[in-house]
Amino acid sequence: MKLIKTVDAEGAVLCHDITQIIKGVTKDAVFRKGHVVRAEDIPVLLSVGKDQLYVWEQEEGMLHENDAAEILCSLCLNEHMSRSQAKEGKIELMAEQDGLLKVNSQGIKAVNSFGQMMIASRHGNFPVKAGDKLAGTRIIPLVIEKEKMEAAKQAVAAAAGSRPILELKPFLHKKAGIVTTGNEVFYGRIQDTFTPVIREKLGEFDTEIIDHVTWNDDDKKVTASILDMIEKGADVVICTGGMSVDPDDKTPLAIKNTGARIVSYGAPVLPGAMFLLAYYDVKDEFGTVLRTAAVLGLPGCVMYAKRTIFDLVLPRVMADDVVTAEELAALGEGGLCLSCLECTFPNCGFGKGK
């Protein structure tokens, strides 16, 4: 930082905000820290009483905040994202289309552990819409060591590999099948109020319901229907009901007997503990996997609770983002829905575990 005369400041970079005060009209920065002074700015600076200015002096081994911010941006920016211009060491990233946001938590932590720089993002594994802000990056001081920025790049590479910290996975067109189970529905003892809920939630995405059947508590019929829907091209098959440990509840057995790979029967989420997730690989005659269909067994709470485990897993299924048993287990912290009178999900803590 050095002191120069304002009349000689063209091309210099301001080290602090320049405030303009007009009584009863304004008290605000007429120029911000990091602004590059133009010839037409000099009369304005003189008019606010600035005959001298502190400006940035190029030093060997140092980067201006905006140049360093470009490095942070490059560590985050990925496909389907846009960015703002660097201003005061800050760059923001926005979604260009609807999709599922993925965040490499270790990569963000690596950057933020250095100090003097930061990345703040939305929570990963949640849906975003086109135009939504995804993250903001910021360099704290006006200048920062090149060596520190290089170390940050290496730390992110170690944590995230060659991939950016952020990823936006677009939602895909999905063909869905629904298997409604239960003697009480099949025999007309009660009205089916479960399937309309599933249709509504699927309707939030680009889905095509290609089949819907209703069966009594006969696991063989349910197994056959799941396999039939997958053969017809279903990318996801949703089974409603029959998920508890009652003798008549045979949906878990029916899903298991399809030969699908069970990820988890049970999830540390309330509502939604009796949830089952499985994946079925469709193979050719040589055993090569052609595609993989998701099979979901939904507990009864999905029918009446505003938000459940289904709301946490469905966006990931719609973006072809494979859910692991470890990720489901991690939902325990944050997996308790508080059933607020006014639901603000996803702008709450539900599902935001570690």
N, C-alpha and C positions, 0 to 999 in steps of 0.2 A: 504494500500500500504506500502511495506517495501523494504529496500535496502539490497540485498544479493550479495555475490560473485558469479560470473558467473560459476566458477567451481563447485559450490554447487547448481546450478539452475535446475538440472534435476527434472521434474515433476511440476515445478513452472509455473505460468501463467503470461505472459508479460502484463504490464500495458500500454505499448506504442509501436509504431512501431519502428523497428530497421532498420535504413537506411544504405545501402551499396553504396558507391560512388567509381566508378572506372573511372578516367578521360577518356573521349572520348568513354566510353563503356556503363556505366549505372549509374543511380542515382535512386534507387528504394528501397522499403522496402524488405529486405531479410526475415524478419519475421514481421507479423502483430500483432497488439494489440490483446490480448486474446489467442495467440499461447501458447500451452503447450510445454515447452522445453523438448526435447529428448536428450539422451546422445550424439547422433551424431551431435546435433546442437551446442554443447558447443565450439568445435574448430572453427566453423563458426563465432560464436559470438565474440570469442577472436580475430579472424582475422580482424574484423571490429572495433576493439578497445574497445570492451565492456568488461572490467574487472569486472564491477559491473552492476547490473540490478535492476530496480524497478519492483517488482512482486506483484501480488495480494495476500493479506493476508485474509484468511477466517475470517469473522466476523459474530458473532451471529446475525441472523435476516436479513442477506444480501444474495443476489443471484448474481452469476456471470452473465454477459450479455448473454451468450449462454444458460444458464439454464432458464433465464427469457424469452429469445426469444422462447424457446419451449412452454412456456405458451401462448404467443401471437399466435403462430402457431396453438395450440390446439383450440383456440377460433375461428379460421378461417377455418381450414382444414375440408373438407367434401368429400363425395363420388365423384368419377370421377376426382380426383385431385391428383397430386404428389407434392413433396416438395424437396427443397434442404437441404443440411446439414447446421447446424448452423455455421456461420462464422462471427466473430466480431459483435455478437449480431444481425445478420441479417439472415432471412430465406425467401425464395421466394416460391410461390405456382404456379403451372402450370396446365393447362387443360390436361386431359388424353384423351379427345374425344371432338368432336364438340358438341356445345350446347349453351344454353342461360345462361348467368351469372346473378345471382341474388345477390344483395348486401343489407344487412341490414344497412341502413345509420345511424340509431340511435346507432347501436352497434359499428360501426367504430368511430362515434363521441364520444361515451362514453369512448373508449380507448384513443383517441387522446386528450381528455380534461384533462387527468391526467398529461401530460408532462413527459419527460424522456423516453417515449415509443411512438411508432407510427405504424399505419397500413395505407398503401397506396394501393388502388386497382384501377382496371379499372372501368369504369362506368357500373352500373348495367342495366339490361334489354336490353343488346346488345349481339349479337352472338359472340362466340369465336370458334377458331379451335384448334384441338389437338396440344399441344406443346406451345400454347400461354401462356405468363406470365399473371397471374391473379392478383397477389398482392405481396407486400413485407412487411415484418414486421421487426421492428428494435428497439432495446434497445439503448438509446443514451449514457448513461455513461457505464463505465466498470462494475460497480456493482449497484444494485438497491435494495430497501427494499422489503423483502418478503411481508410485510404488504401492500405495494402499489400494488403489483401484485395481491394479493388476492382481494383487493378492485376493481381492474380493472375487474377481473373475475365476481365479484358480480354485477358490473355495466352493464356488457354485458348480464348477465343472466336476469337482470331487463328489458333491452332493447330488447333483442332477444329471451328471453325464453331459453329453453334447446337446441335450434338449433344453429349451427355454424353461424358466420356472413356471410359467403359466401355459395352459393349453385350453382351447375352447373346442369341444367336440360337438359338432352340429347334431341336432336331433334328426333321426332318419325316419323314413316312411316304414311303418311296421304293420304286418298282418297279424291280427290277434284272434285267438279263440277263447271262449269262456265256457267253463264246465261248472254248472250250478249243481250242488249236491244237497241231499237231505230228504229223508222220507216225508217230512212235514210239508215241503214245497212240492215234491214230486206227486204226492197224493192229494194235493190241493187243500191241505188242512190250513195253511196260511198262505198269504200272498208273498211272492218273491220280491223283497225290497232290497236285496243285495246286488243283483245284477244291474239295476239302474245306477247305483253308485259307481260301479266299475265302468260302465259305459260313459258316465260323466267325466270321470278322471282320465280315461283314455282319450276322451274328446279334447283334452287340453293339448294333445300332441297330434302328430300326423299319423293317425292310425286308421286301419280298415278292419272292421270286425268281420271275419270271413265265416265264422260258425259259432253257434251257441246251442248247447244241449243242457237238459236238466235230467239228472238221474237220482234214483233213490240211493240208499247207503250200500251200494254194491260196488266194491273196489274194482272188480273185473271190468265192469262197464266204464268206470271212470278211466282206468288204465287204457282201455281200447279207444276211448274218445280222445284222450291226450295224443296218443300215437296217430290216430286218424287225422287230427287237426294239423299236426306237424307234417304229416305226409302231404296234406293239401297246401302246405306252404306257410303255415303259421310261424311267425318269428317269436311269438310269446303266447303261452297258454296260461290262463288264470283260472284256478280252481277256487270256488267260494265255499266256505263252510267245511264242516267235518274235520277240523284241525285239532280238536282237543283230545284228551285221553279217554273219553267215554267209549263204551263198547261199540256204539254205532258210528263212531267217527273214524272213517277208514281212508280219508284222503291222503294222509302221509304214506300209507301202505300202497295206495294206488299209484302215487307218483314214483315211489321207489321201484315198483314192479315194471315201470316203463324202461328201466335201465338207465335212467338219467343219473347224472353225477350230482349227488346231494352236497350242496355247499354247507347248509346248516338247517337243522330243524330246531327252531327256537332262536330268538334274538333278544338282546338286553334292552328292549325298547317297550315302553308303556305309553299308549296302547300298542299291542302288536307282538307280544311275547311268543305266541304260538304260530309264528310265521315260518314258512318253509321256502327255501330257494334252491333250485336245481337247474342244471344245464344239460340239454340233450344234444349230442353230436349226431348230425345226419351224415352218414358215410356212403361212399360208393362201394361197388363190389370188391374193390381192392383194399378197403379199409381207410381210404383217404377221407378226412373230414371235409365235407362240402360247405356246411354251415352249422351254426349252433343256435338252438332255440332255448329261450329261458322258460322255465316252468315255475309258477308261483302258487303256493298254497296260502290262501288268505284266511286269517281267523275272523270270527264274527264281529270283532270290534271295528273292522273297516267299514261295516255296514252303518254304524251309528256315530262313531267318533269323527270329529272334524278332521283331525290329522293323526296319522298312524305310521307304522313302519312302511306301509305301502307308498306313502308320499316321499319317503327318503330313498326308496329303492327304484321306483318306477322311472324317474328321470335318467337314472344311470342305465337302465335297461333300454330306454329309448335312444340312448346315444352309443349303444354297443360298448358300454364301459363295464367290463367284467367285475363283479363284486366278489370279494374273497371272504372266507370265514374270519380272517383276522380283522378285516374292515368292519364286519358286522359286530364282532366282539368289542371293537373300540367305540361303538356307539353308546355303550353303557353310560359314559360321562356325557351328559346332554341328552340322553335318551328318554328322559321323563317329560312328557307333555304336561303342562300345568292346567290344561283345559280352561284357558282364560275365557271370560264371558265374551270378550271381543277378540277373535283370533287374528293375529298379525303375522302368522307364518307366511313366508320364511324369515320375516324380520324379527326373529326371536331366537332363543337358545336351543330350541328343539332340534335334535339331530346333529348339533355342532360339537361332536366329541373330539377327542384328540386324533 
